Amino acid sequence: MPDQALIDTGLTGATGAPLRYTPHDFRRLFITDAVLNGLPPHIAQVIAGH
């Protein structure tokens, strides 16, 4: 079960349900972190395929 590792952390959302992430969530996190740490937005756009 792919979500088991996240469930095992015990982290929950505002409703008390275990957190759940999808591959797309990690894509957004990567791009956001890259831009906030100095990657020019137009380069992030190319990396994201937009």
C-alpha angles and dihedrals in degrees: 000000000000095000094055095089091054092044089052090059090066092225113148137186128236091282093053093250118131115267117258128199132190128201088257090059090058090049090055092045091051095049093045092049092047094052093044088053096053109279107141110248093234089058091048087052091056092047090051091049096242 
